[in-house]
Amino acid sequence: MSGAGEAALREAVKSALRVVIDPELGENVVDLGLIYRIDIAEDGAAVVEMTTTTKGCPATSYLKEAVESAAWAVPGIAYADVRLTYEPPWTPDMMSPVAQQRFGR
């Protein structure tokens, strides 16, 4: 896969992840800054590294499964693997400017 093809798939996955809404905050996981990395392999496998707002987040399983489903639904993605991390810890500063504005930051 060319660099441009990989970049286009990465952007398509990122766009698809915007439909995943954190049920506690009512905002999508991309704008909340919960998506740390999206890698696309030569074979079309996507690896998404994400976090939650807290380690004990009750929505962790839901968010992880929803991110996997949304990524896998992108044409050209053959498989999606979602990896959870808490390094670095999430902070509200990681939100997009639009999300920060919605939360009054």
N, C-alpha and C positions, 0 to 999 in steps of 0.2 A: 504494500500500500504506500502511496506517495505521501510525503509530508503534508501536502495540501489536502489529500483525501483523509488523512488522519485528523487534521485540524478541523475539517468540515464535520466529520463524525463526532468529534469531541464537542463542537458547538451544538450539534443536533441533540446530543445526549444532554448537555447542559440546559438547552431549551426545553426538552421533554421533562426534565426534573422540576421545572417551575410549576408543574401541575401537582406536585407533592406538597401538601399543606400541613404544616405542623399543627395538630389539633388543639394544642394548648395556646399557641400564639396567633393562629389564624393567618400565618404568612408562609410563603413558599420557602423550601429548604435552601434554594440558591440565594435568594435575597437575605435570608437570615444568616448566611455565611456558614452554613453547616456542611457544605460540600468543599472539601479541602483539595481534592485532586481527581481528575478524570484521565485515565490512560487508555489508549486504544491499541491493541496488539495487531500484528500483521494479519492474523486470522479473523479479525473482527470481534475479538473478545474485549469487553470493556471492564476495567477495574475502576470502581468508584470508591474513593476514600472519603469518609464522612464522620461527623461527630454529632452529638446531641448537646443541648444547652447545659445539661448536668449529667453526671454519671448515673444517677438513679432515675433518669427520665422514664416515666411509665409508658411513653409512646415509642420507646426505642425499637421494639420488634416491628411495630406498625411502620415506622419511618424507613427502617432498613428494607423491609419487604416491598414497600411502595416505591422506593428508589430503584430497587432491582427490577421490578416490573416495568417502570417507566423507561429505564435504560434499555431493557431487553426489547421493548416495543419499537425502538428506533430502527428503521430500515438500514441494513448493513451491519447491525450488531448481532453477532452469532451467539453471544453468551454474555451475561453480566454477573460480575462478582462484586459485592459490596462489602467493604471492610470498615469496621468501626474503630475509631481511634479517639483518644482524649489528649493527644499531644500534637499541637499545643492545645491547652484548654480553651474552650470557646469563651469569647467575651462579646458583649454588645457592640464593641468597636468593629467586629468582623461583618456586621450587617452592611448591606448596600446603603448608599445615601438615601434612597427612597424609603427603605424599611426603617432606617433611623429616624427619618422625618415622621413616618407614621406612628412611631413609638415616642415621639416628642423629644428626640435626642438632638 
